[in-house]
Amino acid sequence: MRPASLQLLQIVVVLALAPLLTGLTRKVRARLLRRRGPSLLQPYRDLLKLIRKEVVVAENASWLFRAAPYVVFATTWVAASLIPTFASGLPLGAAADLIVIVALLGSARFMLALAGLDVGTSFGGIGASREMMFATLAEPAMLMAVFTLSLFAGSTELSSISAFMLGPHAGLNLSVALALVALTIVALGENARIPVDNPATHLELTMVHEAMVLEYSGRHLAMIDVAASLKLLLYVSAIACIFVPIGLADGYATGLAAWLAKLTVAGVMLGVFELSIAKMRVFRVPNFLGAALMLGLLGVLLLFVSRGM
């Protein structure tokens, strides 16, 4: 296949598999609790049901409230499509820069926070303020991990980092391990997973993401749900591309099979992890994300010290 066709295939496959990863995590949690649980295809049914429903919009909602779901969906989809999943060297590989991905995710967060404030409800304001507070720690933590990887591999492009990690000069490095832990913590916080938040409940005192989207319904809510699934797939694919780049240079069929295996393992591990740990209080989340920031900063400092000796 031509590179352009492969790039288009990746864009479509990323969108198609994102709800399936969400369904897998729900299924694993249910089976560990000795329940049958929903089907793996239940997220697709939920999205179809939301698309068919009528959209209800508050009277005082502006154009921003109506446009935010589409902007959030588009920016998240673009960011998820830039990450090399089953092949490297695609036409959009030059744009697959970690700093660009952080900027796209930040734009989606900004629009969602504005939408939560637009209607003027108390829950929307609380959720938007908490989201921005967490973002002040999550984004710098991710950037510190990016700087660690860029100093280690000599580039911020994901294809270059994965190629370096596959090469003979990678080896074991403490700074890279710290970057992995920092990115994992950020991924849990950004996707509102346990211990930061519980996506299966709607508690008024602890809601962050759900508080900003309470006023949405119909196709608007479907766009936001798809964006949330894409965001989870994005972080899993990014961590796999950087730290487990197996299959990216072994052919398209092998790369696709390896990527699907990584998604399956990540979905199972996430389900097991969420049942083995309790949700923390919302006021302890800054400490949790602050630990990721300190780990990323420590990784950068260790690289500078090791190269200066």
N, C-alpha and C positions, 0 to 999 in steps of 0.2 A: 504493500500500500504506500501511497505517496505521503510525505510528511503532513501536508495540509489535510488529507483525509484522516490521518491518525489524530491530528489535533482536534478535528471536529468530532471524531469518535470519543476522544477523552472527555470533551465538553458534555456530550450527551450521556456517557456512562456515569460521570460524576453526579449528574442530576438524577439519573435513574436509580443509582445505588444508595444515595444519601438516606432516604426514608427506610431502606432495608437495614442499614446499620443501626438506626434508632430502634427498629423492630427487634433486631437481634439482642440488643442490650435489655430490652423489656422482657423478651422471652427467657433469657438466661436468668434474670432476677426472679421471674415467676417460677421457673423450674427449681431453682435453689431453695425457694420457699415451699416446694412441694405442691405447687399449683400448676394447672395446665397453662394458664396465661393466654394472652392474645396471640393470634397468628403472626407470623413474620410479615405478612402482607397487610396487617391491620393499619399501619400508618398510611398506606396508599388509599385504603377505604376511607379513612378519616379525612384525608385531603380531598378526595372526590366528593364526600358529603359536604364539606365546607364550601367547595366551589359551587355546588348546586344551591346553597342557601342564599337567601337575600341578604344584602349588605345593609346594616343599620348604622347610621352615622349620626352623631350628636348634632344638635342644631347649631351650636357655637363652634363646631369644628371647621378649620380652615382648609385650604388646598393642601397644606403641608401634611395634615393628618391623612388625607387620601393618597398622597404621593409617597409617603414614607415607606409603606410595605413594599412597593415596587422597587424603590431605591435600595432598600436593605437587601431584598432578594437579588437584585442585579449585581450589586457590589460583592456580595458574598459568593455568588455563583462565579463571577469573574475570578475572585481570589482563589477559590477552590479549583478552578479549571487551570490556573497557572502552574500549580504544583505538579511536577512530574510524577505520575502514578505508576504506569506500566512501561513507559519508554522515555528516553531522554533525547535531546537534540531536536525537539519539535519546534515549529515556527515561533511559538510564543515563549520558547525557552529563555530568550534574552530578557523578557519581561518578568520571568519568574524569580524576582528578587525579593528576599525576605523583607526588606524595608518597604517595598511596594505593597506586599501583602499586609503588613502591619498598618499601612496607611489606608488600604481599602477596608480593613476591618474597623479601623477607627472611624472612617466615614459612615459605615453602617451603624455603629454604636451612636454616633452623634445624631443621625437622623431619627433613630428609634427613641433616643432621649427627648428630642424636640417634640416628637409625636406624643410621648407620654405627658409632656407639659402643655400641649396645645389645647386639650379639652378643658383643662383646669380642675381635674378631680384630685382629691387628696392622695389616692393611691398612686396615680400617675406621677405626681410630684415626688412622692417618697421613693418610688422605683427609679426615677430619673436621677435623683440626687445620689442614691446609693450606687447606681451604675457609674456615674461620673467619679464618685469617690474611689470605687474599686479600680476604675480605669487609670487613675493617677498612679497606681502601683503595678497594675497588670501590664500596661504598655511599656513602661521603662524596664520592667523585668524581662519582657520578651526582647526588647532592644538590646539589653545587656547580653542575653543569650545569643542574639544575632551577632553582636560584636565579638563574642568569644569564638563563635564558629568562623567568622570572617577572618579573624587573626590566625586561626588554626589552619584554615583551608586557603586563605588568600583571596577570597571572593565572598560576596553576599548572594550570588546566584545559586539557586538550589541545585541546578544541574552540575555546576562546578564543585559544590560541596559534596554531593553524592559521589561524583567521580573521584574526588580526593579520598573520601572515606573507603572507596573500593580499592584504592591503590595501596602499594606496599609501605607508604610513609605514614599511614594513619596510626595504626597501633592503638594501644591503650593510653589514655590521657586523662588526668584528673579534671582538667578544665572542661573537657568535652562531657565528662560524666556529670559535672555540676550544671552544665548547660542543659543536659537531658532532664535532670530533676527539676530545674527551673521551668523548662517548657512544659513539663507534665503538670506542674502546679498551676501554671497559667492556663493550660488547656482545661483543667477541671474548673477553674474559676470562670473562664470565659464562656463555657458551655453550661454553667449553672448546674453542675453535677455535685453529688455528695463528695466531700463534706461541706462544700460551699453552699449548695442549695439542693433541694430535692425536687426534681422535675415531676414527680408523681403526686405531689401535694400542692395545695394552694392556701398556705397560711398567711394571713394578713400581716402578721408581725415580721415575717422573714422574707416576704416576696421581694424579688428584685426584677427579674425579667418579666414575670407574669404581671406584676403591677403596672408595667408600661403598656401592656397589650390587652388589658381587661376590656377596653372599650371597642376592640376590634371584633369583627364577625365576618362570616362569609368568605369571599375570595381574598379579602384583605388579611384575615387571620390565616388562611391557607398559605399565602405568600410568606408570612412571618414564620410559620411552622416549617416550611420547606427551607427557609434561610437558616433556621436553627439546626436542622439536620445537616445541611451543607457545611455549617460551621464545625460541627462535630467531625464530619468526614474530612474537612480541611486539616484540622489539627492532627488527626490520626495519620493522614497521608503525609503531612509534613514531617512528623516525628519518624515515620517509617522511611521516608525518602532520605532523611539526614542520617539517622543512626542505624537503620537496617536497610541499606540500599540494595538488597539482594534481588536479582532479577531484572534490574533496570538496563543492564548491558548484555543480557542473554537472549535477545529476541523478543518480539512482541507477544507471542503466545505464552512464552515462559514468564515474561514480565507481568502479563495480565493475571496468570495463575498465582504468581507470587504475591501480587498486590491483593487479590481476593483472600488469599490465606492470611495476610497481615491484617486485613480488616476483620476477618473472623476471629483471629486471636485477640485483637484489640477489643472487639465487642464482648467476648467472653471474659477477658481480664477486667474490663470496666464493670461488668455485671457482678463479678465476684468481689471486686474491691468495694463497690457501693454497699454490699451486704455485710462486709466485714468491718465497717467503720461507721461511726455515728455522725450525724450532721452537727456541725458546730454552730454556735450562736453567731448571729449576723455581725455583732460587734467584734468578733474575733477574726473575721475574714480579712481585714487589713493586715493583721499580724501574719496570717497564712500567706497572703500575696507578698507581704514585705519580706518574708523568708526567701521567696523566689527571687526578688530583687537583689537581696544580699548574696545569694548563691551565684547569680549571674555576674554581679560585680566582682565577687571573689574569683570566679573563673577568669575574668579579664585580667585581674591583678596577678594571678598566678602565671598566666602566659607571659606577661611583661617581665616578671621576676625571673622566670626560667630562661627567657631569651637574653636577659641582661647578664646572667651569670656565665 
